Amino acid sequence: MTTSPDYSQTELIVCAASKMLADKRTVFAGIGLPTLAVDLAHRTLNRDIELIYESGVAGAHPEAMAEGIADSVVVSGSESVVSMQALFGYVLQGGNVDVGFLGAAQIDRHGSLNTTVIGEWEKPTVRLPGSGGAADIMANSGEIFVIIRRHDPASFPAEVDFITSASPVAAAQSGDGIQPQGHGVSVVITPLGVLQRADRFGELVLTHTHPGVTVDQVKEATGWDLQVADEVRSTMEPTVEEVRLLRDEIDTVRLYLR
Amino acid sequence: MAKDRVLPLPEAIASLVRDGDTIALEGFSHLIPFAAGHEIIRQQRRGLTFCRMTPDLIADMMIAAGCVDRLVCSFFASGSAGSLYEIRRRLEDHDPAPLAVEEYSHHAMVLRYHAGASRLPFIPIRSFAGSDLPKVNPDIRLVDDPYGDGTTYVVPPLNPDVTIIHAQRADRRGNAQIWGITGVQQEAVYAAERVIVTVEEIVDDEVIRSDPNRTLIPAHAVDAVCVVPRGAHPSYVQGSYDRDNAFYRMWPKMAKDPQRLREWLEEHIHGTADHEEYLAAIGEEQLDSLRVASKPSQPVDYGRRLLAAANEGEA
């Protein structure tokens, strides 16, 4: 497998996510980098992987690059479209999703995510999009993959401004007496490397740094004392074939690759 | 003759939407009832509690127009297109006035409509453990599980005074058929006291009855049916026209400037008498770019009793 001579950071992130989907069955994802990762995994590693959109569509066969999870092209020719009640109730809360992809403005050491506000909720400095389905996806997916395009202490703070989607640790600490159905965040892919959480009640651990990035750089960019794996590996670089698939077959119009 | 519920949209809004109402305009990216929202702006309704899972541009428009005092929703952005700046100004700067917000997750909103439609006192949900959302929304409550040792979060029913949806087609009585993304429309309709369905076209009873499974909204749940072709623009109607992505990309750039947003409302909504004039202002060229090619389903065969078919043959 020859390494691509000119891959971008986006392609590196997508390929890293794709490799982690080798043994997953159903994936709940929004349009964008997660969809590219699932599509690439389907073509290279995992013929059985199935993508479910929040709009209720499963088994999409879009004839053009979709602009959003509810684009008419994801509906035409798809295998099924179900109501929101069936999607969030039976598909998601019913326990049929292995991996949910989420983004976040902030993430803490246990993988609690903030997509609600920067500052105070009552009068925020920045009003973010809110939960959407995120709080439900976190509580009910087998595990959560996070792709986050900034890695600095503001995005990886010791304490997030607001917990929209809670880790199992935050759920336990709250005293609600309820645990999420799944593991919470298991993988975080950032512009600097890959963090993983093997223990359901453990912290994120740095397992991979991207080519050219040092462990110290990642620790400095993180707002808490980041745990580091005994053996930190270099993120696998995209191959010529992976980059060809992404550019020539998956995102031919460069809507998300850029 | 069965009840005919066809009304012009302005009459339906005038008679069924009142100041201070709790109104739901549903449709998940698909079939958003924009024309009805615009008519509410034209008729200057005030003090509305506006319910929608994903507020979308229609919320930005109706809030900027002064129709809305309270927002009940689970998302505050416009899908792929970015921020809703009128909402952000209200929440971040209280400019030009604060906006009351009841914030949920998507599943919680779905369940609230379901509980409303089923007239349940509350409904359990497996989300929210450890989340800060219950801290800022006292209506998301933790209760003891009456059947076990544990606890569960619950959310209250949502019963709008009026629900408005857009559909591909209906008959004159209001049997409305929807295909593509069906979202939460059925639950939102049954949860409401009064229901307006805007449609791309009115079709003969025989068309509806040739495929009864496609009728998501039976006529008994409907108070008014309004024929509004392209009534979901700039959102889309599966099989009829595509989403106006250029409009969606333009919106946040424009709405970032409150003055320009208000000028747009003045010109395109207050300055137009009805949806036909609104479409004319958008322009034929832009609308023409949203055409889709045909991709029909294979008809299903519902069958019929042999005897009935034979009798018809003799007659």
HADDOCK unambig.tbl for C-alpha pairs under 7 A between the chains (distance, minus, plus):
assign (segid A and resid 55 and name CA) (segid B and resid 181 and name CA) 6.67 0.50 0.50
assign (segid A and resid 56 and name CA) (segid B and resid 181 and name CA) 6.82 0.50 0.50
assign (segid A and resid 68 and name CA) (segid B and resid 79 and name CA) 6.94 0.50 0.50
assign (segid A and resid 68 and name CA) (segid B and resid 80 and name CA) 5.92 0.50 0.50
assign (segid A and resid 70 and name CA) (segid B and resid 29 and name CA) 6.04 0.50 0.50
assign (segid A and resid 70 and name CA) (segid B and resid 30 and name CA) 6.90 0.50 0.50
assign (segid A and resid 72 and name CA) (segid B and resid 238 and name CA) 6.14 0.50 0.50
assign (segid A and resid 72 and name CA) (segid B and resid 242 and name CA) 6.96 0.50 0.50
assign (segid A and resid 75 and name CA) (segid B and resid 180 and name CA) 6.16 0.50 0.50
assign (segid A and resid 81 and name CA) (segid B and resid 180 and name CA) 6.94 0.50 0.50
assign (segid A and resid 81 and name CA) (segid B and resid 181 and name CA) 6.48 0.50 0.50
assign (segid A and resid 83 and name CA) (segid B and resid 182 and name CA) 5.52 0.50 0.50
assign (segid A and resid 83 and name CA) (segid B and resid 183 and name CA) 5.11 0.50 0.50
assign (segid A and resid 83 and name CA) (segid B and resid 184 and name CA) 6.54 0.50 0.50
assign (segid A and resid 84 and name CA) (segid B and resid 110 and name CA) 6.79 0.50 0.50
assign (segid A and resid 84 and name CA) (segid B and resid 183 and name CA) 4.92 0.50 0.50
assign (segid A and resid 84 and name CA) (segid B and resid 184 and name CA) 5.60 0.50 0.50
assign (segid A and resid 85 and name CA) (segid B and resid 110 and name CA) 6.08 0.50 0.50
assign (segid A and resid 85 and name CA) (segid B and resid 184 and name CA) 6.93 0.50 0.50
assign (segid A and resid 88 and name CA) (segid B and resid 107 and name CA) 5.65 0.50 0.50
assign (segid A and resid 123 and name CA) (segid B and resid 91 and name CA) 6.08 0.50 0.50
assign (segid A and resid 123 and name CA) (segid B and resid 92 and name CA) 5.38 0.50 0.50
assign (segid A and resid 124 and name CA) (segid B and resid 91 and name CA) 6.96 0.50 0.50
assign (segid A and resid 124 and name CA) (segid B and resid 92 and name CA) 5.20 0.50 0.50
assign (segid A and resid 125 and name CA) (segid B and resid 92 and name CA) 5.94 0.50 0.50
assign (segid A and resid 126 and name CA) (segid B and resid 92 and name CA) 6.51 0.50 0.50
assign (segid A and resid 127 and name CA) (segid B and resid 88 and name CA) 6.05 0.50 0.50
assign (segid A and resid 127 and name CA) (segid B and resid 92 and name CA) 6.58 0.50 0.50
assign (segid A and resid 128 and name CA) (segid B and resid 76 and name CA) 6.99 0.50 0.50
assign (segid A and resid 129 and name CA) (segid B and resid 75 and name CA) 5.42 0.50 0.50
assign (segid A and resid 129 and name CA) (segid B and resid 76 and name CA) 4.38 0.50 0.50
assign (segid A and resid 129 and name CA) (segid B and resid 77 and name CA) 4.95 0.50 0.50
assign (segid A and resid 130 and name CA) (segid B and resid 74 and name CA) 6.60 0.50 0.50
assign (segid A and resid 130 and name CA) (segid B and resid 75 and name CA) 5.13 0.50 0.50
assign (segid A and resid 130 and name CA) (segid B and resid 76 and name CA) 6.01 0.50 0.50
assign (segid A and resid 131 and name CA) (segid B and resid 74 and name CA) 6.16 0.50 0.50
assign (segid A and resid 131 and name CA) (segid B and resid 75 and name CA) 6.15 0.50 0.50
assign (segid A and resid 131 and name CA) (segid B and resid 105 and name CA) 5.37 0.50 0.50
assign (segid A and resid 132 and name CA) (segid B and resid 74 and name CA) 5.14 0.50 0.50
assign (segid A and resid 132 and name CA) (segid B and resid 75 and name CA) 4.82 0.50 0.50
assign (segid A and resid 132 and name CA) (segid B and resid 105 and name CA) 5.33 0.50 0.50
assign (segid A and resid 132 and name CA) (segid B and resid 106 and name CA) 5.10 0.50 0.50
assign (segid A and resid 133 and name CA) (segid B and resid 105 and name CA) 5.70 0.50 0.50
assign (segid A and resid 133 and name CA) (segid B and resid 106 and name CA) 4.83 0.50 0.50
assign (segid A and resid 133 and name CA) (segid B and resid 107 and name CA) 6.59 0.50 0.50
assign (segid A and resid 135 and name CA) (segid B and resid 105 and name CA) 6.38 0.50 0.50
assign (segid A and resid 135 and name CA) (segid B and resid 127 and name CA) 6.26 0.50 0.50
assign (segid A and resid 135 and name CA) (segid B and resid 128 and name CA) 6.56 0.50 0.50
assign (segid A and resid 136 and name CA) (segid B and resid 105 and name CA) 6.91 0.50 0.50
assign (segid A and resid 136 and name CA) (segid B and resid 107 and name CA) 6.50 0.50 0.50
assign (segid A and resid 136 and name CA) (segid B and resid 127 and name CA) 5.24 0.50 0.50
assign (segid A and resid 139 and name CA) (segid B and resid 127 and name CA) 5.47 0.50 0.50
assign (segid A and resid 162 and name CA) (segid B and resid 132 and name CA) 6.28 0.50 0.50
assign (segid A and resid 163 and name CA) (segid B and resid 131 and name CA) 5.22 0.50 0.50
assign (segid A and resid 163 and name CA) (segid B and resid 132 and name CA) 5.16 0.50 0.50
assign (segid A and resid 164 and name CA) (segid B and resid 131 and name CA) 5.41 0.50 0.50
assign (segid A and resid 164 and name CA) (segid B and resid 132 and name CA) 6.08 0.50 0.50
assign (segid A and resid 164 and name CA) (segid B and resid 133 and name CA) 6.46 0.50 0.50
assign (segid A and resid 165 and name CA) (segid B and resid 131 and name CA) 5.78 0.50 0.50
assign (segid A and resid 166 and name CA) (segid B and resid 129 and name CA) 6.91 0.50 0.50
assign (segid A and resid 166 and name CA) (segid B and resid 130 and name CA) 5.22 0.50 0.50
assign (segid A and resid 166 and name CA) (segid B and resid 131 and name CA) 5.11 0.50 0.50
assign (segid A and resid 170 and name CA) (segid B and resid 130 and name CA) 4.99 0.50 0.50
assign (segid A and resid 171 and name CA) (segid B and resid 129 and name CA) 4.99 0.50 0.50
assign (segid A and resid 171 and name CA) (segid B and resid 130 and name CA) 3.77 0.50 0.50
assign (segid A and resid 174 and name CA) (segid B and resid 130 and name CA) 5.20 0.50 0.50
assign (segid A and resid 176 and name CA) (segid B and resid 129 and name CA) 6.18 0.50 0.50
assign (segid A and resid 177 and name CA) (segid B and resid 150 and name CA) 6.66 0.50 0.50
assign (segid A and resid 177 and name CA) (segid B and resid 151 and name CA) 6.32 0.50 0.50
assign (segid A and resid 178 and name CA) (segid B and resid 129 and name CA) 5.83 0.50 0.50
assign (segid A and resid 178 and name CA) (segid B and resid 151 and name CA) 6.72 0.50 0.50
assign (segid A and resid 179 and name CA) (segid B and resid 129 and name CA) 6.63 0.50 0.50
